[in-house]
Amino acid sequence: MGDQRSNGHTVLRLTAHLVWSTKYRYSVLQGDIPIRCHSLLIQICESEDVLILKGVVSKDHIHMHIEYRPSLSLSYLVKKLKGRCSRKLQQEFPNLKQKY
């Protein structure tokens, strides 16, 4: 029961396996970019009270196994993860704009 979340009258454990790839599967997540991407994803998940159970940033895709609360829509979370991460990476690494 220690790995389950509880509130009020419920005990729950909602998990999801998220996988998304870069546009056209370009291998752009190389060098310092995956390190920054990893830290951005951790920051976003901490702000939304989401636990990352496992996660990998590969050269052309990202895997995340997460645990989230029921009041948080999964589509909203994915939109936030992809949108913020992409925007911040393109601001910090201008060479990404050449590909996209």
Summary of the structure (lengths in Angstrom):
residues: 100
radius of gyration: 15.0
end to end distance: 45.8
largest distance: 51.6
contacts: 246
relative contact order: 0.21
helix: 41%
strand: 29%
